[in-house]
Amino acid sequence: MLKVAIVGCGKIADEHASQIRRISGAEIVGVCDREPLMAKQLYERFRIKRYFSDLSEMLTEAQPDVVHVTTPAEAHFDIARMCLERGSHVYVEKPVTLNAAEARTLIALAESKGLKMTAGHDDQFTHVARRMRALVKSGYLGGAPVHMESTFCYDLSDPAYARALLADKHHWVRRLPGKLLQNIISHGIARIAEFLITDAPQVAAFGFVSPLLKELGETEIVDELRVVITTEEGATAYFTFSSHMRPCLHEFRMYGPRNGLIVSQDQHTLMKLRGARFKSYAEAFLPPVISASQSLGNLATNVRHFLARDFHAKSGMKCLIESFYSSILHHTPPPIPYREILLIATIMDAIFEQVAMRRSVLPSEPDGQDAMALQARVPRN
């Protein structure tokens, strides 16, 4: 039986507690939050053994095998480091740390202690993401990806979150180096990083405050981001983050030397893109039939998961947690390679550095010659 604890008892902690309870062989032995009322409400609702307001006390008295760190991101590094130093494996919510240097330190500490850590990139473990990964491993693309496109939208029309973020000039998200972007984009970057061969891609990023937020008087929160990623091997990737484009997509496209794939996280669908063309007029008639057939196949797959009661919103989190616990119990590699965690953090560092540089060099939105001048001044990684 793995003894599990949760640090940080806000909204995301509920999801962790719910998924941990679905996993046999794991028991939540303690929850902790520096605000005692937050810890107590989670303890009462999930009938957990104990609650704490001091992390050191929880580690001493509950002695958890695994700690889930679900605090705001600025606290991830210090909490995860303490847990590792005290002998607990750690699952850290995204973004795993504020920068790549902190991530590298935690990974080195975990390895030196014979412990494991993982990051909360649970979108990589949904049913449809695992089906996509299996196809890629089977060679469906015909080789390494030639080009990828990751789109990750975030709807700021949610009145509760938007009001809290926009009205509070001291909101914890504003204290992050990348502000709103840092709290959200790692899911979309993770999709690309998983399939990049290089550990040092070149990154070109352009971020700006949307017209809608400007109308609301917001000047600090960058909510529109466009990124181009290239590798020495000749592979490319586009990343798009938007709070206002519609439809509000969470989509990933991959194009290989032979075929391509499209994954929709929203609709839980995986579509195969046939690389070869049909002859003559068949190209106008057969592809729609094939597309319709695949759509029906996706529907059937989703229905099967739904009837099996395995179609809940956080099924990916459950799979990631199970895989992480399994790696601990069976001494196998963690579900997300450390190289991948570091690569995500490295790309995000480059994005935030370039977005901040642009906004400091050109306070107003550039156009024409100003935009060209900025591009020339942004260093390449």
C-alpha positions in Angstrom: 0.0 0.0 0.0 1.4 3.4 -1.1 0.9 6.1 1.4 0.0 9.4 -0.4 -0.2 13.0 0.7 -1.3 16.2 -1.0 0.2 19.6 -0.4 -2.0 22.5 -1.5 -5.7 22.1 -1.0 -7.2 24.3 -3.7 -9.4 23.3 -6.7 -6.9 21.0 -8.5 -6.3 19.1 -5.3 -9.9 17.8 -5.5 -9.1 16.2 -8.9 -6.0 14.6 -7.5 -7.8 13.2 -4.5 -10.6 11.9 -6.7 -8.3 10.1 -9.0 -6.1 8.7 -6.2 -9.2 7.2 -4.6 -9.8 5.3 -7.9 -6.5 3.6 -7.7 -6.2 0.3 -5.7 -3.1 0.0 -3.5 -3.0 3.8 -2.7 -4.3 5.6 0.4 -4.3 9.3 1.1 -2.8 9.6 4.6 -2.6 13.4 4.9 -3.3 16.7 3.3 -1.5 20.0 4.0 -2.2 23.7 3.3 -0.7 26.7 5.1 -4.3 27.8 5.5 -5.8 25.3 8.0 -9.4 25.8 6.8 -8.4 24.7 3.3 -6.7 21.6 4.5 -9.6 20.8 6.8 -12.3 21.1 4.1 -10.4 18.6 1.9 -9.8 16.3 4.8 -13.5 16.3 5.7 -14.9 15.9 2.2 -12.6 13.1 1.2 -12.5 11.4 4.7 -8.7 11.6 4.9 -6.9 10.4 8.0 -5.3 13.7 9.0 -4.8 17.3 7.9 -1.8 19.7 8.5 -0.9 23.3 8.1 2.9 22.6 8.3 4.7 20.5 5.6 7.5 19.4 7.9 5.0 18.1 10.5 3.1 16.2 7.8 6.2 14.6 6.4 7.3 13.5 9.9 4.0 12.3 11.2 2.2 10.9 8.1 5.5 9.6 6.5 4.0 9.5 2.9 5.7 7.5 0.2 4.4 9.9 -2.4 3.5 13.6 -2.2 1.4 15.4 -4.8 2.3 19.1 -5.0 -0.7 21.0 -6.0 0.1 24.5 -4.8 0.5 27.6 -6.9 3.6 27.2 -9.2 5.9 29.6 -7.3 6.0 27.2 -4.4 6.6 24.0 -6.4 10.4 24.0 -6.2 10.8 24.5 -2.4 8.0 22.0 -1.5 9.2 19.3 -3.9 12.8 19.7 -2.8 11.8 19.3 0.9 9.7 16.2 0.1 12.6 14.7 -1.9 15.1 15.5 0.9 12.8 13.8 3.4 12.5 10.6 1.3 9.2 11.0 -0.6 8.6 10.6 -4.3 6.9 13.7 -5.8 4.2 14.3 -8.4 4.4 18.0 -9.2 1.5 19.8 -10.9 2.3 21.8 -14.1 4.3 23.9 -14.5 6.7 21.7 -12.7 9.0 24.7 -11.7 9.5 28.3 -12.6 12.4 27.6 -14.9 14.6 24.8 -16.3 17.3 25.3 -13.7 14.9 24.5 -10.9 13.6 21.4 -12.8 17.2 20.2 -13.3 17.9 20.6 -9.6 14.9 18.6 -8.6 15.6 15.8 -11.1 19.2 15.6 -9.9 18.1 15.4 -6.3 15.6 12.7 -7.0 18.1 10.6 -8.8 20.7 11.1 -6.0 18.1 9.9 -3.5 16.9 7.0 -5.5 13.5 8.6 -5.8 11.2 9.5 -8.6 9.3 12.6 -9.7 6.9 13.4 -12.4 5.1 16.5 -13.8 1.3 16.9 -14.1 1.2 16.7 -17.9 -1.9 14.5 -17.8 -3.2 15.5 -21.2 -0.4 13.2 -22.5 -2.2 10.2 -20.9 -5.8 10.5 -22.1 -7.2 7.6 -24.1 -6.8 9.5 -27.4 -3.3 10.6 -26.7 -2.2 7.1 -25.9 -3.8 5.8 -29.1 -1.9 8.5 -31.0 1.4 7.5 -29.3 0.8 3.9 -30.2 0.3 4.8 -33.9 3.5 6.9 -34.0 5.5 4.0 -32.4 4.1 1.6 -34.9 5.6 3.7 -37.7 2.4 5.2 -39.1 4.1 8.6 -39.8 6.8 6.9 -41.8 9.6 8.3 -39.7 10.2 11.2 -37.3 7.7 14.1 -37.4 8.5 16.6 -40.1 6.1 19.3 -38.7 3.8 19.6 -35.7 1.1 22.1 -34.8 -0.2 22.4 -31.2 -3.1 24.7 -30.4 -4.1 25.3 -26.8 -6.9 27.8 -26.1 -8.0 29.1 -22.8 -11.4 30.7 -22.4 -11.1 33.8 -20.2 -14.9 34.3 -20.4 -15.1 32.1 -17.3 -16.3 34.9 -15.0 -15.0 33.5 -11.7 -11.4 33.0 -12.8 -11.2 36.0 -15.1 -12.7 38.3 -12.5 -10.2 37.1 -9.8 -7.2 37.4 -12.2 -8.0 40.7 -13.8 -9.2 42.5 -10.7 -6.5 41.4 -8.4 -3.2 43.1 -9.2 -1.5 40.8 -6.7 -2.9 37.5 -7.9 -0.3 34.8 -7.7 -0.4 34.2 -11.5 0.9 37.7 -12.0 4.0 36.9 -10.0 5.0 34.1 -12.3 7.8 35.0 -14.8 5.4 34.1 -17.7 2.3 35.2 -15.8 -0.9 33.6 -17.3 1.1 31.8 -20.0 3.3 30.0 -17.5 0.3 28.7 -15.6 -1.3 27.2 -18.7 0.8 26.6 -21.8 2.9 23.6 -20.6 0.2 21.2 -21.7 0.4 22.4 -25.3 4.2 22.6 -25.3 4.4 19.1 -23.8 2.7 17.7 -26.9 5.5 19.0 -29.1 8.4 18.3 -26.7 7.5 14.6 -26.6 8.4 14.1 -30.3 11.3 16.5 -30.6 14.6 14.7 -31.1 16.9 17.6 -30.1 17.4 18.9 -26.6 18.2 22.4 -27.8 15.6 23.6 -30.3 15.5 27.1 -31.7 12.5 29.1 -30.4 11.0 32.3 -31.8 8.0 33.7 -29.8 5.6 36.5 -30.2 3.1 37.4 -27.4 0.7 40.2 -26.9 -2.3 41.4 -24.9 -5.5 40.8 -26.8 -7.7 43.7 -27.9 -10.5 42.5 -25.6 -8.3 42.6 -22.5 -7.0 46.0 -23.5 -10.6 47.2 -23.6 -10.9 46.0 -20.0 -7.9 48.0 -19.0 -5.5 45.1 -18.8 -1.9 45.8 -20.0 0.2 43.1 -18.2 -1.5 39.8 -18.9 -0.3 38.4 -22.3 -3.1 36.1 -23.5 -2.1 35.6 -27.1 1.0 33.7 -28.1 2.5 32.4 -31.3 5.7 30.3 -31.3 7.8 28.7 -34.0 10.2 25.9 -33.0 12.9 24.5 -35.3 15.5 21.8 -34.9 18.9 21.3 -36.6 17.4 18.1 -38.1 15.0 20.2 -40.1 11.8 19.5 -38.1 9.5 22.4 -37.3 6.6 23.0 -34.9 4.0 25.8 -34.4 2.5 26.5 -31.0 -0.6 28.7 -30.7 -2.1 29.9 -27.4 -5.2 32.1 -27.5 -7.8 33.1 -25.0 -10.2 34.6 -27.7 -10.0 32.6 -30.9 -13.0 30.4 -31.6 -13.6 27.6 -31.7 -11.6 27.2 -28.4 -9.4 24.4 -29.6 -7.1 21.9 -27.8 -5.7 20.1 -30.9 -2.5 18.5 -32.0 -1.4 17.8 -35.6 1.6 15.8 -36.7 2.9 15.4 -40.2 5.5 12.7 -41.1 7.3 11.7 -44.3 4.4 9.3 -45.2 1.2 10.1 -43.2 -0.2 12.5 -40.6 -2.4 12.5 -37.5 -4.9 14.9 -35.9 -5.8 14.6 -32.2 -8.7 16.6 -30.7 -8.5 16.6 -26.9 -12.0 18.3 -26.8 -13.7 15.6 -28.8 -11.4 12.7 -27.9 -10.9 11.9 -31.6 -7.9 10.7 -33.5 -7.9 11.1 -37.3 -5.4 9.5 -39.7 -4.3 11.6 -42.6 -3.4 9.6 -45.6 -0.2 10.9 -47.3 -0.7 9.4 -50.7 -3.3 10.8 -53.1 -6.0 8.8 -54.9 -6.0 8.9 -58.7 -8.1 11.3 -60.7 -11.6 12.1 -59.3 -11.3 9.5 -56.5 -9.4 12.1 -54.5 -12.6 14.1 -54.3 -14.9 11.2 -53.2 -12.9 8.6 -51.2 -11.3 10.8 -48.6 -14.7 12.1 -47.3 -15.9 8.5 -47.0 -12.7 7.5 -45.1 -13.1 10.6 -42.8 -16.7 9.7 -42.1 -15.7 6.1 -41.3 -13.0 7.3 -38.9 -15.4 9.6 -37.2 -17.8 6.7 -36.6 -14.9 4.7 -35.3 -14.0 7.4 -32.8 -17.6 7.6 -31.7 -17.7 3.8 -31.1 -14.5 4.0 -29.1 -15.7 6.9 -26.9 -19.0 5.1 -26.3 -17.1 2.0 -25.1 -15.0 4.0 -22.7 -18.2 5.8 -21.5 -20.0 2.5 -20.8 -16.9 1.2 -19.0 -17.1 4.3 -16.7 -13.7 5.3 -18.0 -14.6 8.5 -19.8 -14.4 11.1 -17.0 -12.7 14.4 -17.6 -9.5 13.5 -15.7 -9.0 9.9 -17.1 -5.5 11.1 -18.2 -4.6 12.1 -14.7 -5.7 8.7 -13.4 -3.5 7.0 -16.0 -0.5 9.2 -15.2 -0.8 8.7 -11.5 -1.2 4.9 -11.9 1.8 4.8 -14.2 3.9 6.9 -11.8 2.9 4.7 -8.8 3.7 1.6 -10.9 7.2 3.0 -11.7 7.8 3.4 -8.0 6.6 -0.1 -7.0 8.3 -1.9 -9.9 11.5 0.2 -10.1 10.8 1.1 -13.8 11.4 4.5 -15.5 8.9 7.2 -14.7 6.1 7.7 -17.2 7.4 11.1 -18.4 11.1 11.0 -19.2 13.2 13.5 -17.3 14.6 14.7 -20.7 11.1 15.6 -21.7 10.4 17.5 -18.5 13.6 19.5 -18.9 12.9 20.2 -22.6 9.4 21.6 -21.8 10.9 23.9 -19.2 13.7 25.0 -21.6 11.3 25.9 -24.3 9.1 27.8 -21.9 12.1 29.7 -20.6 12.9 30.8 -24.1 9.3 31.9 -24.8 9.0 34.0 -21.6 12.4 35.6 -22.2 11.5 36.6 -25.7 8.0 37.8 -24.8 9.4 39.9 -22.0 12.2 41.3 -24.2 9.7 42.4 -26.8 7.5 44.1 -24.4 10.4 46.0 -22.8 11.9 47.0 -26.1 8.7 47.9 -27.8 6.0 48.8 -25.3 3.4 49.4 -28.1 2.4 46.7 -30.5 4.9 46.7 -33.4 4.1 46.8 -37.0 6.1 47.3 -40.2 9.7 48.3 -39.7 9.4 48.2 -35.9 8.4 44.5 -36.1 11.3 43.8 -38.4 13.7 45.5 -36.1 12.5 43.5 -33.1 12.9 40.2 -34.9 16.5 41.1 -35.7 17.2 41.9 -32.0 15.7 38.7 -30.5 18.6 36.2 -30.0 18.2 32.6 -31.1 18.8 29.9 -28.6 
